[in-house]
Amino acid sequence: MEKRVLLAIFLVFVFLFAYQSFVVRRMPAPAGQPAASGQAAGGGGRGPATDVSAGSGAAAVTQPAAGQPGVQQQASAPAEQPAPTVAAAAERKIVVETRVLRVVFSNRGGHAEGWELPRYQGDGGRAVNLVPGNGVSGAFRMFDVRVDDEEVTGRLKAALFASDAADVVDGHRRDVSVTFDYSDAGGLVAHKTFRFSPDSYVVHVSAEVRLGDRALNPTVQMGPGLGDMGVGAAGNSYMQPAAGIVHQDGKVRRIAVKDLGAQPVREGTYRYAGIDDHYFLAVVLPPRTARLEYSLVPVSAPNGKPFSYVEWGVRLAGRADDVRLYLGPKDFDVLAAVDRDMVRAINYGIFDWLAVPLLRALKGINNRVGNYGWSIIVLTVLINVVMFPLRHKSVVSMRRMQELQPQIKAIQERYGKLKTTDPARQKMNQELMELYKSRGVNPASGCVPMLLTIPIFIAFYSLLSQAIELRGAPFVFWIRDLSIHDPYYVTPILMGGAWLWQQAMTPSSADPMQQKMFLAMPVVFTVMFLWAPSGLAIYWFVNNLLGIVQQYATNAIVGPLKTGGAAANEKRKRTPAKQDGAGAK
């Protein structure tokens, strides 16, 4: 029975590895693929097509139908823009600082150029910027607004909005707002308001666009992101790349990049919708029906792998008034404070009901220990202590089955030449059951306790692979970030060595070929874990060490391996001969 358990564990982890490698891997747009619908010519950059001062000419653009590839088209002659009546004289930057955010606005277009999270470090020790693709050619900027009339959209992107906000807005102690206004002689009126709270990653956005006496329902663009999974991380199978995410009809659904390219426009009633990556989330929390428009912005990755930023925008049914947007970490407590259903954006897998209590325990231990590496070790020890009775019972049962192997093999050999349909073959099963009963052995007792421990291992594995708490968390010596692989591959190699040791000393009734397969499993997993987050490798290494300690403890309790005597074997051999001559040869 124990070989089935080991095989089941092996298949479970092969599935997890395959899922991360092939399902959650980056699926970039083909090289040279244009952005999907909703991209204006010249994109979000301040190139010659759109980087113009208020009142100067701007290139007219043609917007393709929804779902069709965007194609830039230069008008034969630039349209003359009406002179502004409410506008700023020059471009300026406005910085909003709260306890958890640092947002940099530009009054050109009234967009955000940076959305930094000071509590989370990115490359070079700088704060993570969730919209680093803002300057990518061909992309809209964050909080640009787009309407169906592309000439009006171009005017809005180039406009120098007026704002009475200070250059630095201090939002550490109170709610603050930043307002942008623009109007021109052509009857175009635009108004944007952004409201921030000191400790919240939620921003309240209002956007209003009018042309004469006609209200235009704008699409609020969110720019290319997310920035945590930058181009340098392309191809990392353990990291979930940015992709679409929607919560609809009580379920969370992730939309792969290839599917976003095939169907860039999606409309429905969502609890929240947007994009997410491994550790961060950017979603709109609409109170009504929303239209989501996705596009892919291909860029060149330093490692040579193709990579595409996911750009998206949202248009609500009715006015874009006081729309809530969440742009922040996939931290369980933070998400729960915004909306309890938002915690489901964290992909803990099928055992999420078990992963959450384990997360609580890990954070509680870390509050006392102060190091997530040691906290993982402490929690792994506690889990193994709780499971010791089950694992001990399983090992004892395996030991008893191993002691009976000579007698079991003798019985099986005597009936081995009989066909499975031969009625006499049933006597083999009866004789085996009599043997188990006489020795007080339950064949299932070896695997059932072990099966009960599998959900705990999988839940803890999923927790450690998804928990943002480990992102940037150091352990000791060379391990400075538990969310990335060991730079010297020491922990996965130690993990594999400990697993080989444990396999070699674990009692097994499997045949020699199966035993060789089981001994190969540690080698396979060592290769798989070379690029796994070091927190996972530490957990699995400590778990294997504790398995070795438990095996020694069990061996000391139950004593050395005992085998049946020759007389007992001979008695078993003679028994079927008296009952049925067909099986006595």
C-alpha positions in Angstrom: 0.0 0.0 0.0 2.8 2.4 0.8 4.0 2.4 -2.7 0.7 3.7 -3.9 0.9 6.5 -1.4 4.4 7.5 -2.5 3.3 7.3 -6.1 0.3 9.5 -5.3 2.6 12.1 -3.6 4.9 12.0 -6.6 2.0 12.5 -9.1 0.6 15.4 -7.0 3.9 17.3 -7.0 4.4 16.6 -10.7 1.0 18.1 -11.3 1.9 21.2 -9.3 5.1 21.6 -11.2 3.5 21.1 -14.5 0.7 23.5 -13.6 3.2 26.2 -12.7 5.4 25.5 -15.8 2.8 25.2 -18.5 -0.5 26.8 -17.2 0.7 29.7 -15.2 3.7 30.5 -17.4 3.9 33.7 -19.4 2.1 33.5 -22.7 3.3 36.6 -24.5 2.0 38.1 -27.7 3.8 37.1 -30.8 6.7 39.4 -31.6 5.6 42.5 -33.4 1.9 42.0 -32.5 0.1 45.3 -32.4 -1.9 46.3 -29.4 -5.5 45.4 -29.4 -8.4 47.9 -29.7 -8.2 51.2 -27.9 -4.6 52.3 -28.8 -4.3 55.7 -30.1 -1.5 56.5 -32.5 1.7 57.4 -30.7 0.5 55.7 -27.5 1.1 57.1 -24.1 4.5 58.5 -24.8 5.1 62.2 -25.5 6.2 61.5 -29.0 5.6 63.9 -31.9 2.1 62.7 -32.5 0.7 63.5 -29.1 3.3 65.4 -27.1 2.0 68.9 -27.9 1.2 71.9 -25.8 -2.4 73.0 -25.4 -3.6 74.8 -28.5 -1.0 73.3 -30.9 -1.9 70.8 -33.6 -2.2 67.1 -32.9 -2.2 64.2 -35.3 -5.6 62.7 -36.0 -5.9 59.0 -35.5 -8.2 56.3 -36.6 -9.5 53.9 -34.0 -10.3 50.3 -35.1 -13.5 48.6 -34.1 -13.5 46.8 -30.8 -11.6 43.5 -30.9 -9.7 44.4 -34.1 -5.9 45.0 -34.2 -5.0 48.7 -33.7 -3.4 50.4 -36.7 -1.8 53.8 -36.6 -2.9 56.1 -39.3 -1.5 59.6 -39.8 -4.0 62.1 -41.1 -3.2 63.9 -44.3 -3.2 67.2 -42.4 -3.2 67.8 -38.7 -6.5 69.2 -37.4 -6.4 72.6 -35.8 -7.3 72.3 -32.1 -9.5 74.9 -30.4 -7.7 77.2 -28.0 -8.0 76.2 -24.4 -10.0 78.3 -22.0 -9.3 76.4 -18.8 -5.8 75.0 -18.9 -2.3 75.2 -17.3 0.5 77.3 -18.8 3.1 74.5 -18.5 3.5 70.9 -17.7 4.0 70.1 -14.0 4.2 67.1 -11.7 2.0 66.5 -8.6 3.1 63.9 -6.1 0.6 62.4 -3.7 2.1 60.6 -0.7 0.2 58.5 1.8 1.4 55.9 4.3 1.2 53.1 1.6 1.4 54.9 -1.7 3.4 57.4 -3.7 1.6 58.5 -6.8 3.2 60.8 -9.4 0.7 62.7 -11.6 1.3 64.8 -14.7 -1.1 67.5 -15.6 -0.5 66.7 -19.3 -3.5 64.5 -19.9 -4.1 64.3 -16.1 -2.5 60.9 -15.9 -0.4 59.1 -13.4 3.2 58.4 -14.3 4.0 56.3 -11.3 2.2 54.2 -8.7 4.8 53.2 -6.1 4.3 51.0 -3.0 7.0 52.1 -0.5 6.5 49.0 1.7 7.5 46.7 -1.1 10.9 46.8 -2.8 11.6 46.3 -6.5 14.7 46.2 -8.5 17.7 48.1 -7.0 16.0 48.5 -3.7 13.6 51.0 -5.0 9.9 50.9 -4.2 7.8 48.8 -6.5 6.2 50.7 -9.3 3.0 48.9 -10.5 2.9 50.8 -13.8 6.5 50.9 -15.1 5.3 50.3 -18.6 3.7 53.8 -18.7 6.4 55.1 -21.0 6.1 52.1 -23.5 5.5 53.4 -27.0 2.1 52.6 -28.2 0.5 52.5 -24.8 -2.0 54.7 -23.0 -0.9 56.3 -19.7 -2.5 55.4 -16.4 -5.8 57.4 -16.0 -5.8 58.6 -19.6 -9.4 58.8 -20.7 -10.6 57.6 -24.1 -13.8 58.3 -25.9 -15.3 57.0 -29.1 -14.1 60.1 -31.0 -10.4 59.6 -31.5 -9.8 63.3 -32.4 -11.3 64.2 -29.0 -9.2 61.5 -27.3 -6.0 63.0 -28.8 -7.0 66.4 -27.5 -7.5 65.0 -24.0 -4.1 63.2 -24.0 -2.3 66.3 -25.1 -4.2 68.8 -22.9 -2.5 70.6 -20.0 -5.0 70.2 -17.3 -5.3 72.9 -14.6 -5.0 71.8 -11.0 -4.9 73.8 -7.8 -3.1 70.9 -5.9 0.3 71.6 -4.4 3.4 69.9 -6.0 3.5 67.5 -3.0 0.2 66.5 -1.4 0.6 65.0 2.1 -2.0 62.3 2.7 -0.4 60.6 5.7 -3.0 61.8 8.2 -6.2 62.6 6.3 -8.0 61.9 3.1 -6.8 64.1 0.2 -8.0 64.8 -3.3 -6.4 65.9 -6.5 -8.5 67.6 -9.2 -7.8 68.2 -12.9 -9.8 70.5 -15.2 -9.7 71.4 -18.8 -11.9 73.1 -21.4 -11.4 74.7 -24.8 -13.2 76.9 -27.2 -14.4 73.9 -29.1 -16.7 73.0 -26.3 -14.6 70.2 -24.9 -14.8 70.0 -21.1 -13.0 67.4 -19.0 -12.9 66.9 -15.2 -10.9 64.3 -13.2 -10.9 63.8 -9.4 -8.7 61.3 -7.5 -9.3 60.8 -3.7 -6.9 58.9 -1.5 -7.0 57.6 2.1 -3.9 57.4 4.4 -3.8 53.6 4.8 -5.6 52.4 1.7 -4.6 51.1 -1.7 -8.0 52.0 -3.0 -8.4 55.3 -5.0 -11.7 56.8 -5.8 -11.8 58.1 -9.4 -14.3 60.4 -11.1 -14.0 61.3 -14.8 -16.4 63.4 -16.8 -16.0 64.5 -20.4 -18.4 66.7 -22.3 -18.4 68.0 -25.8 -20.8 71.0 -26.0 -24.0 69.9 -24.4 -23.3 66.2 -25.0 -21.9 64.0 -22.2 -19.3 61.4 -23.5 -18.9 58.2 -21.5 -15.2 57.8 -21.2 -13.0 54.6 -20.9 -10.6 55.1 -18.0 -7.2 53.6 -19.1 -5.1 51.8 -16.6 -1.8 51.7 -18.6 0.5 48.8 -19.1 1.2 46.6 -16.0 1.7 45.1 -13.6 5.1 46.3 -12.8 6.3 43.8 -10.2 6.6 41.1 -12.9 8.9 43.0 -15.2 10.5 41.9 -18.4 13.4 40.5 -16.5 11.2 37.8 -14.9 9.9 36.5 -18.2 10.0 32.7 -18.4 10.1 32.1 -14.6 7.7 29.1 -14.3 7.2 29.6 -10.5 5.9 33.2 -11.0 2.5 33.9 -12.3 2.7 36.6 -15.0 0.2 39.4 -15.4 -3.1 38.2 -16.8 -6.8 39.1 -16.7 -8.9 38.4 -13.6 -12.6 38.7 -13.1 -15.0 37.9 -10.2 -18.3 37.0 -11.8 -21.3 35.0 -10.6 -19.5 34.1 -7.4 -16.4 32.7 -9.1 -12.9 34.0 -9.8 -11.6 33.4 -13.3 -8.2 34.1 -14.6 -7.8 34.9 -18.3 -4.5 33.9 -19.9 -2.7 36.4 -22.1 -3.4 34.4 -25.3 -7.1 34.5 -24.5 -6.9 38.3 -23.9 -5.4 38.7 -27.3 -8.1 36.5 -28.9 -11.0 38.3 -27.1 -9.8 41.8 -25.9 -13.2 43.2 -25.0 -15.3 41.7 -22.3 -18.5 43.0 -20.8 -20.5 41.9 -17.7 -21.5 42.6 -14.2 -18.4 42.0 -12.0 -17.7 42.2 -8.3 -14.2 43.2 -9.3 -12.2 42.9 -12.6 -8.8 43.8 -14.0 -5.4 42.2 -14.0 -3.1 40.5 -11.4 0.3 38.8 -11.3 1.9 36.7 -8.6 1.9 39.2 -5.8 0.0 42.3 -6.9 -3.5 43.2 -8.1 -5.1 46.0 -10.1 -8.8 45.8 -10.3 -11.9 48.0 -10.6 -14.7 47.5 -8.1 -17.6 48.5 -10.2 -21.1 48.9 -8.7 -22.6 48.2 -12.1 -22.0 46.7 -15.5 -18.5 47.3 -16.8 -16.8 46.9 -20.2 -13.2 45.8 -20.0 -10.9 46.4 -22.9 -7.5 44.6 -22.9 -4.6 45.0 -25.2 -1.0 43.6 -25.3 2.1 45.8 -25.6 5.1 43.7 -26.7 8.5 44.8 -25.4 12.0 43.3 -25.6 13.1 41.4 -22.5 16.8 41.6 -21.4 17.0 37.8 -21.3 15.8 37.5 -24.9 12.5 36.0 -24.1 9.4 37.6 -25.7 7.3 39.5 -23.2 4.1 41.6 -23.4 2.7 44.1 -20.9 -1.1 43.8 -20.4 -2.8 47.1 -20.9 -6.4 47.5 -19.9 -9.2 50.0 -19.5 -12.7 50.1 -18.1 -15.9 51.8 -19.2 -18.8 51.7 -16.8 -22.5 51.9 -17.7 -23.4 55.5 -17.0 -21.0 58.1 -15.6 -17.6 57.2 -14.3 -18.4 58.8 -11.0 -16.6 57.8 -7.7 -15.3 54.5 -9.2 -13.2 52.5 -6.7 -9.9 51.1 -8.0 -7.6 48.8 -6.0 -3.9 48.8 -7.0 -1.9 47.1 -4.3 -0.5 43.8 -2.8 -2.3 40.5 -2.7 -2.1 40.6 1.1 -4.9 38.5 2.7 -5.7 40.9 5.5 -5.5 44.0 3.2 -7.8 42.4 0.6 -10.2 41.2 3.2 -10.5 44.7 4.6 -11.6 46.0 1.2 -13.9 43.1 0.2 -14.0 39.7 1.7 -14.3 38.1 -1.8 -11.1 39.8 -2.9 -9.0 37.3 -0.9 -9.9 34.8 -3.6 -7.6 36.6 -5.9 -4.8 34.8 -4.0 -4.4 31.5 -5.7 -4.1 29.1 -2.8 -5.5 26.2 -4.8 -8.1 23.6 -3.8 -7.0 23.6 -0.2 -7.4 27.3 0.4 -9.6 26.6 3.4 -6.5 25.0 5.0 -3.9 27.4 3.6 -5.5 30.4 5.4 -5.2 29.0 8.9 -1.6 28.0 8.1 -1.0 31.6 7.0 -2.4 32.9 10.2 -0.1 30.6 12.1 2.9 31.6 10.1 2.3 35.3 10.6 1.7 34.7 14.3 5.0 32.9 14.7 6.8 35.6 12.7 5.4 38.2 15.1 7.5 36.5 17.8 10.4 35.2 15.8 10.9 38.2 13.5 12.3 36.1 10.6 10.1 34.3 8.1 12.8 31.7 7.3 12.9 30.6 11.0 9.1 30.9 11.1 8.8 28.4 8.3 11.0 26.0 10.1 9.1 26.4 13.4 5.7 25.9 11.7 7.1 22.9 9.8 8.2 21.4 13.1 4.8 22.0 14.7 3.0 20.4 11.7 5.2 17.4 12.0 4.6 17.1 15.7 0.8 17.2 15.1 1.1 14.6 12.4 3.6 12.3 14.2 0.9 9.9 15.5 -0.5 9.4 12.0 2.9 9.0 10.4 4.1 6.7 13.2 1.1 4.5 12.7 1.7 4.4 8.9 5.4 3.5 9.3 4.6 0.8 11.9 2.0 -0.7 9.5 4.5 -0.6 6.7 7.1 -2.3 8.9 4.6 -5.1 9.7 3.7 -5.5 6.1 7.5 -5.7 5.3 7.9 -8.4 8.0 5.1 -10.4 6.3 6.6 -10.1 2.8 8.2 -13.5 2.7 4.9 -15.2 3.6 2.9 -13.0 1.3 5.3 -13.7 -1.6 5.2 -17.4 -1.0 1.4 -17.4 -1.2 1.4 -15.2 -4.3 3.9 -17.5 -6.0 1.8 -20.6 -5.4 -1.2 -19.0 -7.1 0.8 -17.0 -9.7 0.2 -19.4 -12.6 -3.5 -19.3 -12.2 -5.6 -17.0 -14.4 -7.3 -14.1 -12.7 -10.7 -15.6 -13.7 -9.9 -19.0 -12.1 -12.2 -19.5 -9.1 -9.2 -21.0 -7.2 -7.5 -17.7 -7.4 -10.0 -16.3 -4.9 -8.5 -18.6 -2.3 -5.3 -16.6 -2.5 -7.1 -13.5 -1.3 -8.8 -15.5 1.4 -5.4 -16.9 2.5 -3.8 -13.4 2.5 -6.7 -12.0 4.6 -6.2 -14.9 7.1 -2.5 -14.0 7.3 -3.3 -10.3 7.9 -5.9 -11.2 10.6 -3.6 -13.7 12.4 -0.8 -11.1 12.6 -3.1 -8.1 13.4 -2.2 -6.2 10.2 -4.6 -4.0 8.2 -3.2 -3.4 4.7 -5.0 -0.1 4.4 -3.6 1.2 7.7 -0.3 2.1 6.1 -1.7 4.4 3.4 -4.8 6.0 5.0 -2.9 8.0 7.7 -0.4 9.1 5.1 -3.2 10.3 2.8 -4.6 12.4 5.6 -1.3 14.4 5.7 -1.3 15.1 2.0 -3.7 18.1 2.1 -1.6 19.7 4.8 1.6 19.4 2.8 -0.1 20.7 -0.4 -1.8 23.6 1.4 1.5 24.6 3.0 3.2 24.3 -0.3 0.6 26.6 -2.0 0.8 29.0 0.9 4.6 29.4 0.7 4.5 29.8 -3.1 1.8 32.5 -3.0 2.4 34.5 0.3 3.5 38.0 -0.4 4.9 38.1 3.2 7.9 36.1 1.8 8.5 38.6 -1.0 11.8 40.3 -0.1 12.0 38.5 3.3 15.6 37.5 4.2 16.6 34.4 6.0 20.3 34.0 6.8 23.6 34.2 5.1 23.2 34.2 1.3 19.4 33.8 1.2 18.2 37.4 1.1 14.7 36.8 -0.4 12.6 33.8 0.4 10.4 34.3 -2.7 13.2 33.7 -5.2 15.4 30.7 -5.8 18.6 30.0 -3.8 21.3 31.7 -5.8 23.8 29.0 -5.0 21.3 26.1 -5.1 22.4 24.9 -1.7 18.9 24.3 -0.1 17.5 22.3 -3.0 20.6 20.1 -3.1 20.3 19.5 0.7 16.7 18.8 0.3 17.4 16.1 -2.3 20.1 14.6 -0.2 17.9 14.4 2.9 15.1 12.9 0.8 17.4 10.2 -0.6 18.5 9.4 3.0 14.9 9.2 4.1 13.8 7.0 1.2 16.7 4.6 1.8 15.8 4.0 5.4 12.0 3.9 5.0 10.5 0.3 5.1 9.1 -0.7 1.7 7.5 -3.9 0.4 7.8 -2.7 -3.2 9.7 -4.8 -5.8 13.3 -3.8 -6.8 12.2 -1.9 -9.9 9.7 0.2 -7.9 12.2 0.9 -5.2 14.6 2.2 -7.9 11.8 4.5 -9.1 11.2 5.8 -5.6 14.9 6.5 -5.1 14.9 8.5 -8.4 12.1 10.8 -7.1 14.4 12.8 -4.9 16.7 13.4 -7.9 13.8 14.6 -10.1 12.5 16.9 -7.4 15.9 18.3 -6.7 16.1 19.5 -10.3 12.6 20.8 -10.1 13.4 22.8 -7.0 16.6 24.4 -8.3 14.5 27.4 -9.4 11.8 27.2 -6.8 11.4 29.9 -4.2 14.0 29.3 -1.4 11.2 29.3 1.2 9.7 26.2 -0.4 13.1 24.5 -0.6 13.7 25.2 3.1 10.3 23.9 4.1 10.8 20.7 2.1 14.4 20.2 3.4 13.3 20.6 7.0 10.3 18.3 6.4 12.7 15.6 5.1 15.0 16.0 8.1 12.1 15.6 10.5 11.0 12.5 8.5 14.5 11.0 9.1 14.3 11.8 12.8 10.8 10.3 13.0 12.0 7.1 11.2 14.8 6.7 13.7 12.4 7.2 16.5 9.9 4.7 15.1 12.7 2.2 14.6 13.8 2.6 18.2 10.2 2.1 19.4 9.2 -1.0 17.3 12.7 -2.5 17.3 14.6 -4.2 14.5 12.9 -5.8 11.5 11.5 -9.3 12.2 10.8 -11.9 9.6 8.7 -15.1 9.8 10.3 -18.4 10.5 10.7 -21.2 7.9 8.2 -23.4 9.7 5.5 -20.8 9.4 6.3 -20.5 5.7 6.1 -24.3 5.2 2.8 -24.4 7.1 1.4 -21.8 4.7 2.7 -23.6 1.7 1.0 -26.9 2.7 -2.4 -25.3 3.6 -3.8 -24.9 0.0 -2.6 -28.3 -1.0 -5.1 -29.9 1.4 -7.9 -27.7 0.3 -7.4 -27.7 -3.4 -4.8 -29.8 -5.3 -4.9 -27.3 -8.2 -2.9 -24.8 -6.2 -0.4 -27.2 -4.5 2.2 -27.7 -7.2 
